[in-house]
């Protein structure tokens, strides 16, 4: 295991602890004990990895913070839509373009399509990334124990495609996707299966800036389907590109984090990270 992966696992352990216990306002000593570090070493390591102190990070995990971010996101979107501008607070503009796989390609099971796939460590855990010459097909967060299951599901989804295991390509894509220090646009293309409605929802999600949140109802209104909140929620939950299509920025109108395909804890961590980095 690389030092970077080991650091992630260590920090992920304490962050997951904080997700479960932040309301208890655990002491620095208690947090440090989760990963068997001295309080001083833990404070320094956590701050270097996350970007803020453990105590500050706890604030970003709170329900009140999520509600304020939701209000902020609504205000920003209202103002910018009035003047025809994108959000001014762009953390890392990935410039993702979504292209839909044609019915013909889907019907023939991807025959003639070359697909590279592999596993790597992102700031939010191990992930499976699937890519083709047409674009990124999937980005899924996967526990190590479920690698084989995820691979088998991928093979069955495109039964006629030619698959190549390519972890190095995945590592390169992870650097491009999750590089918070690079604010320069990184153009990427997604090549996904999806209905017209799903594509409409996913494209609308791309307009939600890092550091902002949106409710299911607001998202439905943004696509001109104000009464379709439930259908929008289904489209969000079927997102094939975790983080890239930022379904983690959609929460309930009350400020509650709600369901997330890859775990509510991971969703809360993503929201906190983006609020910090922004």
N, C-alpha and C positions, 0 to 999 in steps of 0.2 A: 504494500500500500504506500502511495506517495505521501510526503509530508503534508501536502495540501489537502489530500483526502482525509488524512488522519486528523488534521486541525478542524476540518469541517465536521467530522463525526463527533469530535470532542465538544465543539461549540454547539452543534445541533442537539446534543444531549442536554446541555444546560438550557438552551433556548426552549426546547420542548418542555422542560421542567417549568420554566417561567410561564409558558402558555397555560399550563395547568394550575399554577400557583400564584400568578401575578397579583391576584386580589388579596393575597395574604401579606404582600409587601415583604418578601423574604429578605433577610439580612445578607450582606456581602459574604459573611462567613458561611451561611447556609448554602448560598449559590456556589461558592467555591468548592464546598465539600461534595457537590454532585459529581464533579470531575476530578476529585482528589488533588486539588491545587491549593496553594496557600492563597489567602485573600489578596495579597499584593500581586502575585503572579497572575492570578485569575483576572483581576481588574485590568491589568495591562494587556493581557492576551485577548480578553473579550473586547476591549475598546479598540484594539488594533484590527480585530476581525470584523466587528459589527459597525464601528464608526462612532459609537457613543458609549457612555458608561452603562453598566448593567442597570443602575437605578433609572437612568434616562430611558433605556429600552423598555423597562416596565411601563413607563408612562405611555409609550406608543402602542402597547398591547391593550389598553383599557377600552372599555365600552364608550366612555365619554369621548375619547380621542377619535374613535371610529365615527361617532355622530358628528363631531366637528369637521372631520375630513369630508364626510358626505355633504355637509352644508357648504363647505368651501368649494367642493367640486361642482355643486349646483350653481353657486354664484359665478365661478369662473366660466362654466359652460354657457350660462345665460349671457354674460357680458360678451364673450368672444363670438357667440353665434350672432349677436346683434350687429357686430362690426365686421363679420365675415373673416375672423382670424382663428387660427388654431390656438390651443392653450399656450400661454407664454412660459409656463413652467415645465419645460421638457427636460427630463432627467437624461434620457438616452433614447434618441429617436432611431428606432430600428428600421423605419421605412419598409415595413412589411407589405408586400403585395400578395393578395390571395387569388390564386387561380384554381378553378374547379376542374377536377378530373372529368373528362367527357363521359357520357353514358356508354359510348362504345368501348372505351378503355375499361370501365367498371364491369360491363357485361362480359368481356372476354377475360376477366380476372387479372388484368395487368399484363397480358401476353405481349412480349417485346419490351417491357419496361424493366430497366436495370435499377435495383434498389439496394442502397448501402445502408447498413444499420449497425449500431453498436451502443455501448454503455459508457457513461462517464459521470463525474461528480460535478454538480452545479452548486451554487451557494444554497440551494434549497433541497439538496439530497441527490441521490443517484438517479439518473434519468436515462431513458432509451430515446435515442434520436434516430429517425428514419429519413433518408434523403434520396432523391432521384435527380436526374439531370434537369427535370422540370421544376424542382424546388423541394422544400422540406415537407415531408409527408406527415410525420408525427413527432411530437415531443411529449413523452409520458414520464411521470415520476414513478419509479419502480423500486420496491424493496428488493434487496439482494436475494431474498428467498423466493422471489417471484419472477426472476429473470427468465427462466425456461417457459413459464406460463405466458409471459408477455411476448416472447419470441414466437411461440407456437400460434398465438392469436394473430400476430402479424403475418406469418406465413399463410394462415388460412384466409386472411382478408384479401391477399393478392396471390392466389394459388398458382397462377401462370407466370408470374414475374420471376426474374432471375435475381437472387439475393446474394449479397456479398457482405460478410462480417468485416467491419472496418472501424475499429475503435479510434484510430488516429483521426479520421474525418470527424468523428463525434467530438473529440477533444478540441479540434480546431473550431468547430461550430459553437461549442460551449464558450470558448474564449470570445467569440464574436458576439454571441447573444447576451452574455452576462457580464460583459466588461463595463462596469459602472464608471471607471475612470475615463472612458472615451466618449465624449459628447458628440463626436462627429457622426453623422449619419452612416449607418451600416446597411446598405440595401440588401434585402433578403426576399425570396419568393417562396410562398407556400403552395403546395400542390395537394389539394385535399378532396376527399369525398364529402359532399354536402348538398342539401336541398337549397333551392333558391332562397327560402326563408332563413335557413341557417346561415348561409353566406351573408345575407343582409345583416343579421344580428352580429356575426363575427366581424364584419367590416365596421359596424358601428362601434364595437368595442375598441377597435384600433384608435378611435378618436378620443378615448378617455386617457388623459395624460397620467404618467407616473406621479404618485403623490395625491391624486384625486380619486374619489370613489363615486359610484353611481348606483342608484337603486334599480331594481328590476322594472319598476313602474316608469322611472325616468328613461330607461333604455328602450322600453316599449314605445314611449312617446317620441323618442328620437328617430325611430324608424317609421313613424306615422301609423303605429298600431297600438294606440293607447289602451285598448281593452285586451291586449294579447299578452299580459304579463306572464301568465302560466306557460304559454308557448315559447315566450322568450326565455324563461327559466329552463325549459327543456333543451332549447338550442344552446344555451350557455353550458349546460351540464354535458353536452355532447361535443364540446370543443376538443379537437384532436391535437391542438398545439398548446400545451400548458405553458404559461408565462408569455409566450410569443403573442398569442391572442389572449389579452389580459382579462380572462374571466374572473380572476381573483379580485378584481376591482369592483365587482358587482356584489352589493350587500343588500340586506333588507332595508326598507324605508325607515325602520325604527332605529337603525344603527347596528343591529345584530349581524354578526358575520355570516351566519347561515351555512348551508351545505357547500361542500367543495369536493370535487371528484377525487382529489388526492389528499384529503384530510383537512378539516377545519383548522387544525393547528398550523399546518403548512401555509394555508391561506392567510392566517393572522400574521405569520412571520413575514410573508411577502409584502403585506400591506405596511407593516412596521418598517421593513427595510427600505421600501420606496419613500415612505414619509421621511425617514432619516436622511437618505441620500439626496432627496429633493431640496 
